[in-house]
Amino acid sequence: MAEKAEIAAWLTERIAYFLEKQPSDIDPDVELVELGLDSVYALTLCGDIEEHFGLAVEPTLPWDYPTVHALAGHLAETAAGADAAPRV
């Protein structure tokens, strides 16, 4: 699984795409809602995360972890736990 910095870069790219901005315009410490991410794009982002990283996520994820850095940290921890879990 990707490291937190790689995940943050990927999230920044996706959010910039949704908001029709440049990735450099996305401050990773500003809440996604303040950046302009609405509920439709937040749900779309959850689907993209599931598809890209192979993780099942709750649709409330962008509100539970409301910044790029918070979200990336959570995803990195979740993926590390999933990678460490025994396969049945």
mmCIF file of the C-alpha atoms, coordinates in Angstrom:
data_MODEL
# 
_entry.id   MODEL 
# 
loop_
_atom_site.group_PDB 
_atom_site.id 
_atom_site.type_symbol 
_atom_site.label_atom_id 
_atom_site.label_alt_id 
_atom_site.label_comp_id 
_atom_site.label_asym_id 
_atom_site.label_entity_id 
_atom_site.label_seq_id 
_atom_site.pdbx_PDB_ins_code 
_atom_site.Cartn_x 
_atom_site.Cartn_y 
_atom_site.Cartn_z 
_atom_site.occupancy 
_atom_site.B_iso_or_equiv 
_atom_site.pdbx_formal_charge 
_atom_site.auth_seq_id 
_atom_site.auth_comp_id 
_atom_site.auth_asym_id 
_atom_site.auth_atom_id 
_atom_site.pdbx_PDB_model_num 
ATOM 1  C CA . MET A 1 1  ? 0.000   0.000   0.000   1.00 0.00 ? 1  MET A CA 1 
ATOM 2  C CA . ALA A 1 2  ? 1.064   3.552   -0.607  1.00 0.00 ? 2  ALA A CA 1 
ATOM 3  C CA . GLU A 1 3  ? 2.607   5.742   2.058   1.00 0.00 ? 3  GLU A CA 1 
ATOM 4  C CA . LYS A 1 4  ? 0.737   8.675   3.570   1.00 0.00 ? 4  LYS A CA 1 
ATOM 5  C CA . ALA A 1 5  ? 2.530   11.199  1.306   1.00 0.00 ? 5  ALA A CA 1 
ATOM 6  C CA . GLU A 1 6  ? 1.630   9.217   -1.829  1.00 0.00 ? 6  GLU A CA 1 
ATOM 7  C CA . ILE A 1 7  ? -1.979  8.936   -0.694  1.00 0.00 ? 7  ILE A CA 1 
ATOM 8  C CA . ALA A 1 8  ? -2.106  12.670  0.050   1.00 0.00 ? 8  ALA A CA 1 
ATOM 9  C CA . ALA A 1 9  ? -0.758  13.445  -3.424  1.00 0.00 ? 9  ALA A CA 1 
ATOM 10 C CA . TRP A 1 10 ? -3.369  11.183  -5.022  1.00 0.00 ? 10 TRP A CA 1 
ATOM 11 C CA . LEU A 1 11 ? -6.167  12.741  -2.944  1.00 0.00 ? 11 LEU A CA 1 
ATOM 12 C CA . THR A 1 12 ? -4.961  16.226  -3.859  1.00 0.00 ? 12 THR A CA 1 
ATOM 13 C CA . GLU A 1 13 ? -5.065  15.343  -7.559  1.00 0.00 ? 13 GLU A CA 1 
ATOM 14 C CA . ARG A 1 14 ? -8.597  13.892  -7.305  1.00 0.00 ? 14 ARG A CA 1 
ATOM 15 C CA . ILE A 1 15 ? -9.952  16.818  -5.285  1.00 0.00 ? 15 ILE A CA 1 
ATOM 16 C CA . ALA A 1 16 ? -8.349  19.346  -7.628  1.00 0.00 ? 16 ALA A CA 1 
ATOM 17 C CA . TYR A 1 17 ? -9.976  17.526  -10.547 1.00 0.00 ? 17 TYR A CA 1 
ATOM 18 C CA . PHE A 1 18 ? -13.415 17.634  -8.918  1.00 0.00 ? 18 PHE A CA 1 
ATOM 19 C CA . LEU A 1 19 ? -13.079 21.320  -8.060  1.00 0.00 ? 19 LEU A CA 1 
ATOM 20 C CA . GLU A 1 20 ? -11.548 22.233  -11.428 1.00 0.00 ? 20 GLU A CA 1 
ATOM 21 C CA . LYS A 1 21 ? -8.470  23.667  -9.720  1.00 0.00 ? 21 LYS A CA 1 
ATOM 22 C CA . GLN A 1 22 ? -4.759  23.056  -9.876  1.00 0.00 ? 22 GLN A CA 1 
ATOM 23 C CA . PRO A 1 23 ? -3.367  20.625  -7.283  1.00 0.00 ? 23 PRO A CA 1 
ATOM 24 C CA . SER A 1 24 ? -1.201  23.473  -5.977  1.00 0.00 ? 24 SER A CA 1 
ATOM 25 C CA . ASP A 1 25 ? -4.446  25.300  -5.073  1.00 0.00 ? 25 ASP A CA 1 
ATOM 26 C CA . ILE A 1 26 ? -5.439  22.531  -2.648  1.00 0.00 ? 26 ILE A CA 1 
ATOM 27 C CA . ASP A 1 27 ? -4.211  23.179  0.899   1.00 0.00 ? 27 ASP A CA 1 
ATOM 28 C CA . PRO A 1 28 ? -3.956  19.764  2.587   1.00 0.00 ? 28 PRO A CA 1 
ATOM 29 C CA . ASP A 1 29 ? -4.776  21.270  5.989   1.00 0.00 ? 29 ASP A CA 1 
ATOM 30 C CA . VAL A 1 30 ? -7.966  23.091  4.972   1.00 0.00 ? 30 VAL A CA 1 
ATOM 31 C CA . GLU A 1 31 ? -11.250 21.254  5.413   1.00 0.00 ? 31 GLU A CA 1 
ATOM 32 C CA . LEU A 1 32 ? -12.556 19.774  2.187   1.00 0.00 ? 32 LEU A CA 1 
ATOM 33 C CA . VAL A 1 33 ? -15.901 21.541  2.577   1.00 0.00 ? 33 VAL A CA 1 
ATOM 34 C CA . GLU A 1 34 ? -14.069 24.882  2.844   1.00 0.00 ? 34 GLU A CA 1 
ATOM 35 C CA . LEU A 1 35 ? -12.265 24.051  -0.404  1.00 0.00 ? 35 LEU A CA 1 
ATOM 36 C CA . GLY A 1 36 ? -15.684 23.604  -2.027  1.00 0.00 ? 36 GLY A CA 1 
ATOM 37 C CA . LEU A 1 37 ? -16.038 19.821  -2.067  1.00 0.00 ? 37 LEU A CA 1 
ATOM 38 C CA . ASP A 1 38 ? -19.765 19.083  -1.950  1.00 0.00 ? 38 ASP A CA 1 
ATOM 39 C CA . SER A 1 39 ? -21.546 15.889  -0.916  1.00 0.00 ? 39 SER A CA 1 
ATOM 40 C CA . VAL A 1 40 ? -21.764 14.519  -4.464  1.00 0.00 ? 40 VAL A CA 1 
ATOM 41 C CA . TYR A 1 41 ? -18.019 14.813  -4.989  1.00 0.00 ? 41 TYR A CA 1 
ATOM 42 C CA . ALA A 1 42 ? -17.346 13.524  -1.474  1.00 0.00 ? 42 ALA A CA 1 
ATOM 43 C CA . LEU A 1 43 ? -19.280 10.342  -2.267  1.00 0.00 ? 43 LEU A CA 1 
ATOM 44 C CA . THR A 1 44 ? -17.549 10.082  -5.620  1.00 0.00 ? 44 THR A CA 1 
ATOM 45 C CA . LEU A 1 45 ? -14.210 10.424  -3.829  1.00 0.00 ? 45 LEU A CA 1 
ATOM 46 C CA . CYS A 1 46 ? -15.171 7.524   -1.543  1.00 0.00 ? 46 CYS A CA 1 
ATOM 47 C CA . GLY A 1 47 ? -15.864 5.375   -4.603  1.00 0.00 ? 47 GLY A CA 1 
ATOM 48 C CA . ASP A 1 48 ? -12.561 6.398   -6.152  1.00 0.00 ? 48 ASP A CA 1 
ATOM 49 C CA . ILE A 1 49 ? -10.729 5.500   -2.919  1.00 0.00 ? 49 ILE A CA 1 
ATOM 50 C CA . GLU A 1 50 ? -12.372 2.075   -2.858  1.00 0.00 ? 50 GLU A CA 1 
ATOM 51 C CA . GLU A 1 51 ? -11.495 1.435   -6.479  1.00 0.00 ? 51 GLU A CA 1 
ATOM 52 C CA . HIS A 1 52 ? -7.944  2.806   -6.392  1.00 0.00 ? 52 HIS A CA 1 
ATOM 53 C CA . PHE A 1 53 ? -6.802  1.447   -3.027  1.00 0.00 ? 53 PHE A CA 1 
ATOM 54 C CA . GLY A 1 54 ? -9.035  -1.609  -2.718  1.00 0.00 ? 54 GLY A CA 1 
ATOM 55 C CA . LEU A 1 55 ? -10.398 -0.456  0.633   1.00 0.00 ? 55 LEU A CA 1 
ATOM 56 C CA . ALA A 1 56 ? -14.038 -0.443  1.698   1.00 0.00 ? 56 ALA A CA 1 
ATOM 57 C CA . VAL A 1 57 ? -14.797 2.973   3.175   1.00 0.00 ? 57 VAL A CA 1 
ATOM 58 C CA . GLU A 1 58 ? -17.819 4.564   4.789   1.00 0.00 ? 58 GLU A CA 1 
ATOM 59 C CA . PRO A 1 59 ? -19.564 7.338   2.838   1.00 0.00 ? 59 PRO A CA 1 
ATOM 60 C CA . THR A 1 60 ? -18.974 9.662   5.807   1.00 0.00 ? 60 THR A CA 1 
ATOM 61 C CA . LEU A 1 61 ? -15.196 9.362   5.443   1.00 0.00 ? 61 LEU A CA 1 
ATOM 62 C CA . PRO A 1 62 ? -14.623 12.908  4.079   1.00 0.00 ? 62 PRO A CA 1 
ATOM 63 C CA . TRP A 1 63 ? -16.519 14.332  7.045   1.00 0.00 ? 63 TRP A CA 1 
ATOM 64 C CA . ASP A 1 64 ? -14.865 12.061  9.607   1.00 0.00 ? 64 ASP A CA 1 
ATOM 65 C CA . TYR A 1 65 ? -11.411 12.996  8.267   1.00 0.00 ? 65 TYR A CA 1 
ATOM 66 C CA . PRO A 1 66 ? -12.082 16.447  6.772   1.00 0.00 ? 66 PRO A CA 1 
ATOM 67 C CA . THR A 1 67 ? -8.663  17.422  5.394   1.00 0.00 ? 67 THR A CA 1 
ATOM 68 C CA . VAL A 1 68 ? -6.339  15.816  2.863   1.00 0.00 ? 68 VAL A CA 1 
ATOM 69 C CA . HIS A 1 69 ? -3.749  15.160  5.567   1.00 0.00 ? 69 HIS A CA 1 
ATOM 70 C CA . ALA A 1 70 ? -6.280  13.648  7.991   1.00 0.00 ? 70 ALA A CA 1 
ATOM 71 C CA . LEU A 1 71 ? -7.810  11.494  5.272   1.00 0.00 ? 71 LEU A CA 1 
ATOM 72 C CA . ALA A 1 72 ? -4.424  10.338  3.976   1.00 0.00 ? 72 ALA A CA 1 
ATOM 73 C CA . GLY A 1 73 ? -3.292  9.425   7.481   1.00 0.00 ? 73 GLY A CA 1 
ATOM 74 C CA . HIS A 1 74 ? -6.424  7.411   8.124   1.00 0.00 ? 74 HIS A CA 1 
ATOM 75 C CA . LEU A 1 75 ? -6.185  5.592   4.788   1.00 0.00 ? 75 LEU A CA 1 
ATOM 76 C CA . ALA A 1 76 ? -2.502  4.777   5.357   1.00 0.00 ? 76 ALA A CA 1 
ATOM 77 C CA . GLU A 1 77 ? -3.303  3.340   8.802   1.00 0.00 ? 77 GLU A CA 1 
ATOM 78 C CA . THR A 1 78 ? -6.303  1.415   7.484   1.00 0.00 ? 78 THR A CA 1 
ATOM 79 C CA . ALA A 1 79 ? -4.290  -0.033  4.614   1.00 0.00 ? 79 ALA A CA 1 
ATOM 80 C CA . ALA A 1 80 ? -1.418  -0.975  6.913   1.00 0.00 ? 80 ALA A CA 1 
ATOM 81 C CA . GLY A 1 81 ? -3.883  -2.823  9.140   1.00 0.00 ? 81 GLY A CA 1 
ATOM 82 C CA . ALA A 1 82 ? -5.424  -4.548  6.151   1.00 0.00 ? 82 ALA A CA 1 
ATOM 83 C CA . ASP A 1 83 ? -1.993  -5.582  4.880   1.00 0.00 ? 83 ASP A CA 1 
ATOM 84 C CA . ALA A 1 84 ? -1.080  -6.966  8.312   1.00 0.00 ? 84 ALA A CA 1 
ATOM 85 C CA . ALA A 1 85 ? -4.334  -8.892  8.770   1.00 0.00 ? 85 ALA A CA 1 
ATOM 86 C CA . PRO A 1 86 ? -4.037  -12.617 8.184   1.00 0.00 ? 86 PRO A CA 1 
ATOM 87 C CA . ARG A 1 87 ? -5.593  -13.899 4.994   1.00 0.00 ? 87 ARG A CA 1 
ATOM 88 C CA . VAL A 1 88 ? -8.293  -16.522 5.552   1.00 0.00 ? 88 VAL A CA 1 
# 
